Amino acid sequence: MARGANLNHSLETVLLVQRGLTVILSGHNAFYFASYLTRRGRRRLGATVLAFINLALGVESLAFGVLPMVLLNTGTGFALSSQLVAASLSLAVALVMAALILRQRIRRR
């Protein structure tokens, strides 16, 4: 097997892990912000927006990353490097939101 094939396989694995983490973290964040919808107050609109943003991140990662790679065993048609950049940005956003949520939960204790 050629060296390039091994590198592509490793990058595809990294991409799949990134997409999976994004789905998990954005799902967690969406449920957290959705819990604010049951409360009354001025934070309701912001919580709704943040819940939908996280839902969109999760759906995007599923539709363009996890499902084509796992179920169809095919690529998405985009260059691997551009997929890694997009996946990294999505993961960074979901990770920062999750870290802020965890920080707030720790401070409440």
N, C-alpha and C positions, 0 to 999 in steps of 0.2 A: 504494500500500500504506500502511496506517495506521501511525503510530508505534508503537503497542502491539504490532503484529505483528513489527516489527523487533526490539523489545526482547525479546519472547518467544523469537524465533529465536536471539538472542545468548545468552540465558540457557540455552536448550536445548543450545547448543553448549558452553557452559561446563560444564553438567551432564554432558554426554557425555565431555568431557575429564577431569573429576573422576573419573567412574566408571572410565574407562579407566586412569587413573593408579593408582587404588585396586586394580584387578585386577592390574596389573603389579607394584606394590609388595608387595601381599599374597602374590602368588605367589612372589616372591623371598624374602620372609620365611618363608613356609611351607617352602620347600625348605631354607633355612638351618637352621631349627629341626628339620626332619626329619633332617638330617645328624647331629644329636646322638643320634638313636634307635639308630644303629649302635654308638655308644660305650657303655661301661659306666660306671656312676657314678650319683651321686645327682641329677644334673640331668636325668635321663631323663624323669621325670614332668612337670617344668616345661616341658621342650622339647616334649613331646607336647601339652600344653595350649596352648602358644603356637602350635604348628603348626596345630592345629585352629581356634583363634581366627582366625588369618590366612586359613585356608581358608574359613571362614565369611564373613569380610569380602569375599573375592574372589567367592564364589558369590552373595552378596547383591547385590554390584555388578553382576554379570552378569545375574542373574535380574530385578532390579528397575530396572536402568538401561540397560545396553548392549544386551541382546537386544531388549527392546520397542522401543527407539528405532531400532536399526539394521536388524534383520531384519523386524520387523512394521511399522515406520514409524508407530507409534502411541505415545501416551503411556501411562503406567502407571495413570492414573486418580487420582493424587494431585496436589495443588496443586504448582505449580512451585516455590514458595518453600519448602514443607516438604521437597520432594525435595532442594533445594539445601542445606538445613540438614543433612539426614541424610547426604548425600554428603560434605559438608565434614567432618562428624565422623568418618566412616569413613576418609576420606583422611588426616585428621590423625593418627588412630591408626596407620594403616599407615606414614605418613611418619615419625613419631617412632620406631617400631620399626626401620624401615630405617636411619634416621640413627644409632641406637644400634649396629646391626650394623656399619655402615660405620666408625663410630668405633672399635669394638673391632678390626676388621680392620686399620685404620691403626696402632693402637697395638701390634699384634703385630709389625709390621715393624721 
